[in-house]
């Protein structure tokens, strides 16, 4: 028998002797000492340094790891068939329709703009002024509940006087929230969109009318809507490619916003939704300004209220000073990596969104009232200190 085996055997016997003596607490300590005698320095480092550090890193940054490795477990969606968008104010509508491969109608289609409303008063004002010349009926549904089941005031109803300019063309409805705790927020969102379908029928929508399906902050350009209402043979469902902005029109992200869509209404078939419904998309059709709020309190409200509220993983995300700092840096409110499908795109978009100093081709109402809405324009990242509606 080798010396190594004898020494090991002796150590085990000694441990058994020690562990069999003394009080219960002493026995526990003795057993631990006996167990640890067989470990070397590298094992100690793994158990007491590397493993706790790894657990902490997963806790703090697990979501980042998931998003970074997204290309390994999720394939990119099928590419859109993008239709080139031709426009100049000096070109006739007949020529513009022809450039797109469409004919021209004898009279324009009616247009219905339908939205779910939460608290985006300023963007709704900009949106409705942009679309006003070409929309037949503005349809808006408001709930006393957020998608996450939080109670909220009826903001639009309380500020209805600000929107008197659309009153003759307005169909406004309210709906009571179901306030079901723990329910997936997308269930409440889908429920409200079903009710919006009913409100559209009350508004008088008919076959072949144009229906704009988009969130308040997804604003189609006026000339896009005018083109589609005058041109014949346009696709029955057409997604709109919008320029993506974050916090204001100072931070231009990309042109990958596609959820806004235009539908030639078909009774019994058209359903209000906010997901991909077609493979065809019209290029450069407007603006998507995400988290574009005047007050910090409105940022906090949306972070807790919208369908992705699970991204608020830590309470300090809602700290007003942090939010203000994030806005001026152009970084992510939820400390997330870009939602992309290739490592190249993820790495290319990591870090702050670059500032844009261009205010060209923005909604005309916004520029006509620049002083009132200066927080939406380049160079004005500091938010006002009023508490907003909350």
N, C-alpha and C positions, 0 to 999 in steps of 0.2 A: 504494500500500500504506500502511495507517494506521500511526501511530507505535506504537500499542499492539501491533500485530502484530509490528513490527520489534523492540520491546523484549522481547516474549515469545520471539521467535526467537533473539535474542541470549542470553537466559537459558538456553534449551535447549542452545545450542551450548556455552556455558560449562560447563554441567553435564556434557555429554558429554566435554569436554576434561578436567575435573577427575576424573571417574569413570574415565578411562582412565589415570590416573597413580597412582603410589605403590604401597604394599604392598596385599596382599589385604584386611587389616583396614581400612586407610585407604580402600580403594575402597568397602567396605561402608558405612562411616560417611558417605562422600561421597555415595553413592547415596541414603542415607536423608535427608541434608540436601537433596539435590536434589528428592526427592519431597515433603518437607514444605514446600518453598518455595511450593508452590501452594495451601497450606491457610491459611485465616484463623483467627481466634481462636475462632469458634463451632465450627469443625471440631475444633480441639484440645480444647475443652471436652467435646464429644460423645465423642471417642475415648478420652480419658484420665480423664474424670470420670463422665459420665452412663452410658456403656456399662458400665464396671466396676461402678458402683453398681447398675445394673439387673441385671447377672448375679448379684451378691451377694444382692440382694433376692429374686430368683427362687430361688436356692439356699436361703436361709433361710426364705422365706415362700411358696414356690410352692404348697405344699399348701393354704395359706389362700386364695390366689387361686382355686384350683380349687373349693374348697368355697363361697366367696362367690358365684362365678358359676354354681353348680350349677343355679339356676332356669333358666338359659339353655340347658342341655344335657340336663336330666333332668326329666321330668314327675312330679308327685306320684303315688303309688299310688292305686288306686281306694279311695274311702272305705269303711270298714266299715259294715255295718248294726248299729248299737249297740242292744242290748236293755237297757232300764232295769232296774236291779237293786234289788229291794225286800227290805229286811231289818230286823227288830227282834226282839230276843230274846223279847219277850212275845207275838209273833204266831205262831199255829199254822203247822205246815208245810203243812197243807192250804190255808190262806189264802195263804201265800207262793207256793206253786205256782200257785194260781189267779191271783194278781196278775201272774204272768209269762205267763199264757195256757197253762199246762201242767196236766195232771192229776196225781194223786198215786198212787203205787204201793202195793201191799199190803205190800211189803218193799223195803228199799233195795238198790241194786246194790252189788256188790263194787267196791272201788277199789284200783287199783295206782298207786303213785307211783314213777316210774323216772327216775333221774338219772345223768349222767356226773359223776364226782367228780375234782377236782384237789387242792385243799388248803383248801377253805372249811369248816373244822371247826365254827366257831362258827355260821355261817349254816345249816349242815346240822342242827345241834342245835336251833336256833330253828325251822327248817322242820319237822322231824320231830315236835317237841313240839306245834306248831300243828296238824298234820294227824293226829296219833296216834289221836284218838278215832274217825276215820272211814276210815282206810286199812287195807285187808285185807292187803296185802303191800308192803313197801318193797323196791325193786329198785335196786341200785347197782352200777355198773361202774367199775373203776379201772384205769388203765394205768400202766406204769412209764415212759411217755413223754408229753411234752407234745404239743400239736397241732403245734408247731414242730420236733419231733424232738429236744428236749432230754431227757436222762434225768432222772427224778424218783423219789423214794422213794414207796413205797406208804403214803401218809399214813393213809388210813382203816384199813388192816390194822394199822398200828402203834398206832392209838388205838381199836381196836375195843371195848375195855372201857368207853369213855365212852358207848357206844351200846347197852349191854346191855338197855335198856328196850324196844328194838324187836327184840331177838334172835329171839323166837319167830315174828316176822313178816318176817324179813329174808332176802332172796336177794342174796348178794354174789358178784360175779365179778371176776376180774382178766384183763387181756389184755396181752401183750407188745407193745411198740412196734415199728414197722418201721424207725425211725431212718434215713429217707431224706433226705439232705441236699438242700436246694434245692427240695424239693417244696412245692407250695402247701399251707399249713396246713389249708385247708378239706377237702383230700383225706383227711388223717388223721382229722379230726373226723368226716367222713361215714363212714369205715371203722368208727370206734368206735360210732357210732349204729346201724350195721347189726348189730354184735355185741350191742348192747343189745336189739335185736329178739329175738335168739335167747335171751337171758337171761330175757326176759319169758315166753317159751314154757316155759322151765324152771320159772319161778315159778308156772305154772299158770293164766295168764290165759285167759279163755274169752269167747265171743261175748257182746256187750252189757255186759261189765264196763266200768267207767270207767277210762281210762288218762290220767294226768296227764303231759303232755310239757312239761318246762320245765327250765331250768338251776337249779342249787342256789340261786342268789341271786334267783330268780323264785318268790316264795312265795305260793301261793294262800291266801286266808283260810279258816279252818275252816268258817265258816258257808256259804261259797260251795260247798265240796265237799259239805257235808251237804245243801244245797238240790238240787244236781244228782244226787245219788245217790237222793234220794227222789222227784224229779219225773219224770213220764212225758212222753214225746213231746219231750224236749229235742233240739236239733239233733245230728246224728251227729258233727259236728266244731264245736267252739265255742272261739274264742279268748277269752282273759281280759285285760281291761284292768287293768293294774297301775299303782299310783302309783310314779313313777320317783324314786329317791333316789340321791345320789352321795356316797360315802365313809362315810356314816352316815345316820341318819334326821333329821339336822339340816339337810341340804341337799336340799330338795324341788325337783325339776326340772320335772316335768309329769306328766300322766297318759296318756302316749303309748306306754307299753310294752305290746306286744301279742303277743309271740312265744310266751308260754306258752299252752298249749291243752289242752282236755279232749276225749277221744275215746270214743265208744261203740265198743268194740273189735270189729273185724270180721276174723276169721282170713283170712290171705291177701291182705288189702287194706290194713289199717292198718300204716303204716310209721313208725318213730320218726324225727322230723325237728324242725328248729328254724326253719322258715320258714313263710310264710303258706300255710295249707291250707284256709281257709274265708273267706267274706266276712261272717261273723256273729261278733259280739263281745259279751260280757257286761260291762257297766260295773262299775267299782269293785270288783274281785274279789281284791285282794291288794296285794303290795308287791314292788318290784324294787329291791334295794339293790346297786348296782354299785360294785365296788372297795371293799367294806366289810370291811376287814381290821384286825386288832389290831396287827400289826407292820409296820414299814416294809419289812422283808425280804420280806414276802408281796406287797406292792405291786410290788417289783422283779421278783419271780419271775413274777407274772402278766403284767407288761408285756413280758417276754421270751418268755412261754410261750403266750399265747393267739393266736387266729387272726389278730388285727390287730397282730401284733408289728412289722409294717413301719412302724407309726406312731412307733416309737422311732427317729427320724431322727438324733439326736445323742446321744453317750454321756452328756452332762451331764444328760439327762432322767432318768437312773437315780441321780443323786446324792441320797443320803438327806436332806440338808438341804433341797434343792430340793423333794423330794416332801413333806416335812413342811410346808413353807411353802405349797405348793399346796393341801394338805388343809385347812389352817386358813383359807385365803383363799377356798376353794370354786371355784378355777379349774381349767382342764383340764390333766391330766397330760401330754398330748401337744401342748399349745399349739395346739389345733385350734379352728376355728370350729364352731358348731352344725351338725349334719347336718339341715338343713331344706330345704324345696323352694320357698320364696318369700323374696324379699328382706326383706319385713316380719318374717317369723318369725326369719330369721337375725339381723337387726339387733336385734330385740327380745330375743334370748337372748345377745347378745354380752356378754362380761364375766363376773364371778363369779356363781355361783348364790346367790341370796339365802338368808340363814339362816332356818330355821323354828324356832320355839320351841314348837311343838306336839308332844306325844307322845301324842296322843289316837288311839284306834283303831289302835294298833300291836299286833303279836303279843303275846298274853297272857304267854307264857313269858318274853319279853324283859323285860316290866315286872315280872314276879314275881322276876326275877333281875337287876334293874337294876344292882346293884353289880358283879356279875360281868361284865356287858356294857355298862358305862357308856360305853365308847368309841363305841358305836352310838347313843347318845342325845344330844340337844342340849346344847351347852356343854362337850363333851369332845373337842376336835379333836386334842389332843396324843397321839401314839401311844406305846405302851410301847417300851422300848429293847431288850427281849430279841430275839434273832435269829429266833425262831419255829422252824420245822422245817428251815430251809435251813442 
